[in-house]
């Protein structure tokens, strides 16, 4: 789902899989945005969050999984049950760095 919504030349730098809005899903970071999607039957959810100076990300992890919460435009969007905790940490670091340097 995420791949079909990329713009020409837009590349995914970090990809995680977990649960988004209660369904199996994935999150990706590109040069300019965070994309969260799930595989809800009949009408999947897709959320595109531009990387701006106001974007914040918080992360939590336990022994098995991690969660990321993206705070944007007065709302929060979460991808949780991420099995690869190191990739979740990398995603958070990339988003924080990009948001800090966004104009």
Buried (B, 14 or more C-beta within 10 A) or exposed (E): BBEEEBEEEBEBEBBBBBBBBEEEBBBBBBEEBBBBBBEBEEEBBBBEBEBBEEBEBEBEBEEEBBBBBBBBEEEEBBBBBBEBBEBBBBBBBBBBEBBEEEE
